[in-house]
Every structure is written in C-alpha cells, then in structure tokens.
Amino acid sequence: MTFWHAANCAALAFVPYAAFYKASIADETRMKTIVAAAGFALLALFAETTLLAFLVTSSFGEIFTTVQRALVSIVDPIALLMVLSMSSSELSGTTFGWALASTLLGRLFPILGAMRDLDFTLTYLEMAIQSNIALLEYWVIKDFLWPLRPRRGKSINFLQGPFFFVCLIKVAPTVMAVFLPSALPMPNVIARGAVALVAYLVKRS
C-alpha cells in the first residue's frame, strides 16, 4: 500500500476524534480523565486478548469460533461500566478515552505498518471507517451502561435489560458479518455500522 493511502486512512481514523474532542468535550473534560480511561481500556484489551488465546478454538468450525469471539468481547463493556462507576463526574471524557484507546491500539499500528506495503488494499480503509463507528458505538453503550452503575451501596446489577442490549451491540456485528453475502464489500463495516446506528436510534427514541 502506498504511503499516501496509509496517511489518508490514518487521517480518516483519527481526525474525527480530534474534531469531536475540540467541538464537544474539550471544555468540560480533564486530560487526565481521558488518559486514565485509556489505561483501563488497555487492561481490558489485555484481558480480552488473554481470554481469546485460551478459550477460543477453531475445532468446531467458523461459526462456533465467531460466536466465541463475540462472547469474549462482552469483557469490554463490563470493564467500561466499572470505570464509568468510578468516574461518574466525567462520563464524556471517560467514554472518549476508552474509544480513543480502542482505536489507537487496534488500528493505528496496523495502518502505520501498512505504509511499507506496495499494494492498495481495502483492509486499512475498513479499519479507518470502523474507528469512527467505534466512537458512536461507545457513546451509545455509555448511555445504556450509566443507569446500571452501583448506587446507595448497591453492587452493579448485570441482569438488567440495558446490559443485555449492550451485549447485543457488541456481539451482533461479529455474528452478522458471517452471514452477509460474500459479494458485499467490507461486511464487518456494514454489520457494525448498522448495529451502532440502530442502537443510537433506539436510545434516542
């Protein structure tokens, strides 16, 4: 992949984050809140990766493996809920830091590494688009998780409708992408974008 294609993908992935930060939360969020949330997101990613390495197996076929991966991804919103409970005064900054860390860790390094490639590929363009979907996805997840935080000495209750809906947001795109027609370009983007958009409309309705 050419240098300029990689640079464009990196810009598409991260310029919207900078614009969103400047326009929406820069005046009300401390930078240390974003950094702390990013650090917790790194720990959650490490836990998720460890579970994937030890629990997910390809012995039972592609669909079963996909479901396993999707279920392991529930670790992410559980960890985010715990962090939101600890930083209740700066929800926007915490959510932004979490989404930014997810994008940096999962997409920045592959895109930068692709600068050495010679051929154009849609894989990194797909990563860039998904980074923007991730910001919307985490913002919706935050709205669903916030009512579940522990209050008045009560522990977090995961057995509530909003948490199951959050799990659906995380699990559904991975499973949907497997069943989309193979002729469709970027099925992961289509599946994740559709689920995030529907979840946003449901939350705002």
C-alpha positions as CSV (number, residue, x, y, z in Angstrom):
1,M,0.0,0.0,0.0
2,T,1.3,3.5,-0.9
3,F,2.4,6.0,1.8
4,W,-0.4,8.4,0.8
5,H,-3.1,5.7,1.1
6,A,-1.9,4.8,4.6
7,A,-1.8,8.5,5.5
8,N,-5.3,9.0,4.3
9,C,-6.5,6.0,6.2
10,A,-4.8,7.3,9.4
11,A,-6.5,10.7,8.9
12,L,-9.9,9.2,8.3
13,A,-9.4,7.2,11.5
14,F,-8.3,9.9,13.9
15,V,-9.2,13.4,12.6
16,P,-12.9,12.8,13.5
17,Y,-11.7,12.1,17.1
18,A,-9.8,15.3,17.2
19,A,-12.7,17.3,15.8
20,F,-15.2,15.7,18.2
21,Y,-12.9,16.4,21.2
22,K,-12.4,20.0,20.2
23,A,-16.1,20.6,19.4
24,S,-17.8,18.7,22.2
25,I,-15.8,17.8,25.3
26,A,-12.6,19.9,25.4
27,D,-14.0,22.5,27.7
28,E,-15.6,20.0,30.2
29,T,-13.0,17.2,30.4
30,R,-9.7,17.0,32.0
31,M,-6.9,15.3,30.0
32,K,-6.0,13.0,32.9
33,T,-9.5,11.6,32.8
34,I,-9.0,10.6,29.1
35,V,-5.6,9.2,29.8
36,A,-6.8,7.2,32.8
37,A,-9.7,5.7,30.8
38,A,-7.3,4.8,28.0
39,G,-5.2,3.0,30.6
40,F,-8.1,1.0,31.8
41,A,-9.1,0.2,28.2
42,L,-5.6,-1.2,27.7
43,L,-6.1,-3.5,30.7
44,A,-9.5,-4.6,29.4
45,L,-8.0,-5.3,26.0
46,F,-5.2,-7.4,27.6
47,A,-7.8,-9.4,29.5
48,E,-9.9,-9.9,26.3
49,T,-6.9,-11.0,24.3
50,T,-5.9,-13.4,27.0
51,L,-9.4,-15.0,27.0
52,L,-9.3,-15.2,23.2
53,A,-6.0,-17.0,23.4
54,F,-7.1,-19.6,26.0
55,L,-10.8,-20.1,25.3
56,V,-11.4,-19.6,21.6
57,T,-10.8,-22.7,19.5
58,S,-11.4,-23.4,15.8
59,S,-12.0,-27.1,16.3
60,F,-15.8,-26.7,15.9
61,G,-16.0,-24.6,12.7
62,E,-16.0,-21.0,11.7
63,I,-19.5,-20.1,13.1
64,F,-18.8,-21.5,16.6
65,T,-15.4,-19.7,16.7
66,T,-17.1,-16.5,15.7
67,V,-19.7,-16.8,18.4
68,Q,-16.9,-17.5,20.9
69,R,-15.1,-14.3,19.8
70,A,-18.3,-12.3,20.1
71,L,-19.0,-13.5,23.6
72,V,-15.5,-12.7,24.8
73,S,-16.0,-9.2,23.5
74,I,-18.5,-8.7,26.4
75,V,-15.5,-8.2,28.6
76,D,-15.1,-4.7,27.1
77,P,-18.5,-3.2,28.2
78,I,-18.2,-4.8,31.6
79,A,-14.9,-3.1,32.2
80,L,-16.2,0.2,30.8
81,L,-19.1,0.0,33.2
82,M,-16.8,-0.4,36.2
83,V,-14.7,2.6,35.0
84,L,-17.7,4.7,34.5
85,S,-18.8,3.9,38.0
86,M,-15.5,5.3,39.4
87,S,-15.6,8.5,37.3
88,S,-19.2,9.5,37.4
89,S,-18.5,13.2,37.1
90,E,-16.8,13.0,33.7
91,L,-18.7,10.4,31.7
92,S,-17.9,12.0,28.3
93,G,-14.2,12.1,28.9
94,T,-14.0,8.6,30.2
95,T,-16.0,7.3,27.2
96,F,-13.9,9.3,24.7
97,G,-10.7,8.0,26.3
98,W,-12.0,4.4,26.1
99,A,-13.0,4.7,22.4
100,L,-9.7,6.5,21.5
101,A,-7.6,3.8,23.2
102,S,-9.5,1.1,21.4
103,T,-8.9,2.8,18.1
104,L,-5.2,3.5,18.8
105,L,-4.4,0.0,19.9
106,G,-6.4,-1.8,17.3
107,R,-5.9,0.3,14.2
108,L,-3.1,2.8,14.4
109,F,-0.2,0.4,14.4
110,P,-1.6,-1.8,11.6
111,I,-2.2,1.3,9.5
112,L,1.3,2.7,10.1
113,G,2.8,-0.7,9.4
114,A,1.0,-0.8,6.1
115,M,2.9,2.2,4.9
116,R,5.7,-0.2,3.8
117,D,3.3,-2.2,1.6
118,L,3.3,-1.7,-2.1
119,D,-0.3,-2.7,-3.0
120,F,-3.6,-0.9,-2.3
121,T,-6.0,-2.9,0.0
122,L,-9.4,-2.2,1.5
123,T,-8.4,-3.7,4.8
124,Y,-7.0,-0.5,6.2
125,L,-9.7,1.6,4.8
126,E,-12.1,-0.7,6.6
127,M,-10.2,-0.2,9.8
128,A,-10.4,3.6,9.4
129,I,-14.1,3.6,8.9
130,Q,-14.6,1.2,11.9
131,S,-12.7,3.6,14.1
132,N,-15.4,6.2,13.5
133,I,-18.2,3.7,14.1
134,A,-16.5,2.8,17.4
135,L,-16.9,6.3,18.7
136,L,-20.6,6.2,18.0
137,E,-20.8,2.7,19.4
138,Y,-19.2,3.6,22.7
139,W,-21.2,6.7,23.1
140,V,-24.4,4.7,22.8
141,I,-23.0,2.0,25.1
142,K,-22.2,4.6,27.7
143,D,-25.8,5.8,27.7
144,F,-27.1,2.3,28.3
145,L,-24.5,1.5,30.9
146,W,-24.9,4.6,33.0
147,P,-28.2,3.7,34.7
148,L,-26.6,0.4,35.7
149,R,-23.9,1.9,37.9
150,P,-23.9,1.0,41.6
151,R,-25.9,3.4,43.8
152,R,-26.5,3.8,47.5
153,G,-24.3,0.9,48.5
154,K,-25.7,-1.5,45.9
155,S,-23.5,-3.5,43.6
156,I,-23.6,-3.5,39.8
157,N,-26.5,-5.4,38.5
158,F,-25.8,-7.0,35.2
159,L,-29.1,-8.8,35.0
160,Q,-31.0,-5.8,33.5
161,G,-32.4,-5.1,30.1
162,P,-29.9,-2.3,29.2
163,F,-26.9,-4.5,29.8
164,F,-28.3,-7.3,27.6
165,F,-28.8,-4.7,24.9
166,V,-25.2,-3.6,25.3
167,C,-24.1,-7.2,24.9
168,L,-26.2,-7.4,21.7
169,I,-24.4,-4.3,20.4
170,K,-21.0,-6.0,20.9
171,V,-22.0,-9.5,19.8
172,A,-24.4,-8.9,16.9
173,P,-21.9,-7.3,14.3
174,T,-19.4,-10.2,14.6
175,V,-22.1,-12.8,14.0
176,M,-24.0,-10.7,11.3
177,A,-20.8,-10.3,9.3
178,V,-20.5,-14.1,8.8
179,F,-24.0,-14.4,7.3
180,L,-23.8,-11.3,5.0
181,P,-23.4,-12.1,1.3
182,S,-19.8,-12.6,0.3
183,A,-20.2,-10.2,-2.6
184,L,-20.7,-7.3,-0.2
185,P,-17.7,-5.1,0.3
186,M,-16.5,-4.7,3.9
187,P,-19.1,-6.8,5.6
188,N,-17.7,-6.0,9.0
189,V,-18.2,-2.3,8.5
190,I,-21.7,-2.8,7.2
191,A,-22.7,-5.0,10.2
192,R,-21.1,-2.9,12.8
193,G,-22.3,0.4,11.4
194,A,-25.9,-0.9,11.1
195,V,-26.0,-2.2,14.6
196,A,-24.5,1.1,16.0
197,L,-27.0,3.2,14.1
198,V,-30.0,1.1,15.2
199,A,-28.8,1.3,18.8
200,Y,-28.4,5.0,18.6
201,L,-31.9,5.5,17.1
202,V,-33.3,3.2,19.8
203,K,-31.6,5.1,22.6
204,R,-32.7,8.5,21.2
205,S,-36.3,7.4,20.6
